[in-house]
Amino acid sequence: MTSVRSLRFDKMHGAGNDFVVLDLRGGQPAPSPERVREMGNRHTGIGFDQLLTIEDSSRHDVVARYRIWNVDGSPAQQCGNGARCVAAWLQRDGAATGRHFLLDSPAGTIEVQRLDDGRYSLAMGRPEFAPARIPLRADAEATHYALSVPGGEVHFGAVSLGNPHAVLEVGSVDDTDVHLLGPMVQAREEFPEGVNVGFAEILAPDHIRLRVYERGVGETLACGSGACAAVAVLVRQGRVGRHVRVDLPGGTLEIQWPDDDAPIVLTGPTAFVFEGDYG
């Protein structure tokens, strides 16, 4: 019988969105989807929303590469809260020095800046609204789309931040049945790769509340790419300004999108929780 090697891990979170971080530099293999699911179980494993693997980058100007695994074992393309945790981990490790550095993500290169208050800002790339880039099955690009669902019709905006997002504006996130509407929208054939579903409540042009139902995870306490997506969609719809505070169940993120041709910037906290060995 082949023995399963023990894995040294760090548990971290960004605004309540929690992660297990594995150092796989030096060519170590990533855990199998089955083992990811075992580790992610909150009763019999470690528990997390996503698992992050830190790996060697082939580029000399990049500190490291990271990959993202949902709790169901499926891969993800982007995770803003996770990227901040990777940045903080690499700075504590000593691999990243200075206030500015680059990371490779599954969705492309991320520019990182460490702020004086200990938070991290990430340039997340330009939002993609073309349906084929999301991907979304639609006849043409629009600021608003509609879906018929049991009980009525939902209206949403759609965007890719390296992963697909549908954003629904609601009167109150507290009064919205996220666990009914989230999987209902997520499963629609209009989203051939699934979709992260955000529910945004506008408090002011520079302040929103947000809940996100994620692919492969369910509702999380925070979603960094989801916060970026919500602001990008609402900017395009003329509903908010370009510098927005986003309050999520687990904490607050700051989103800036200077103009349509600029990358959207995510700023928020990170925290180390504990470390250990699994297996």
Salt bridges, closest charged atoms under 4 A:
ASP10 OD1 - ARG92 NH2 2.84
ASP18 OD2 - LYS11 NZ 3.33
ASP18 OD1 - ARG42 NH2 2.82
ASP23 OD1 - ARG25 NE 2.87
GLU34 OE2 - ARG37 NH2 3.74
ASP49 OD1 - ARG42 NH2 3.27
GLU55 OE1 - ARG65 NH1 2.85
GLU55 OE2 - ARG67 NE 2.85
ASP61 OD2 - ARG59 NH2 2.84
ASP93 OD2 - ARG25 NH1 3.17
ASP104 OD1 - ARG59 NH1 3.83
ASP116 OD1 - ARG99 NH2 2.93
ASP117 OD2 - ARG119 NE 2.84
GLU128 OE2 - ARG133 NH2 3.42
GLU141 OE2 - ARG236 NH2 2.63
GLU153 OE1 - HIS155 NE2 3.24
GLU169 OE2 - ARG239 NH2 2.67
ASP174 OD1 - ARG209 NH2 3.07
GLU190 OE2 - ARG188 NH2 3.13
GLU201 OE1 - ARG209 NH1 3.30
GLU219 OE1 - HIS179 NE2 2.86
GLU219 OE2 - ARG211 NE 2.72
ASP247 OD2 - HIS207 NE2 2.55
ASP247 OD1 - ARG245 NE 2.79
GLU254 OE1 - ARG119 NH1 3.46
GLU254 OE2 - HIS243 NE2 2.78
ASP260 OD1 - ARG242 NH2 2.67
ASP261 OD1 - ARG126 NH1 3.76
GLU275 OE2 - ARG8 NH2 3.16
GLU275 OE1 - ARG92 NH2 3.75
ASP277 OD2 - ARG8 NH1 2.71
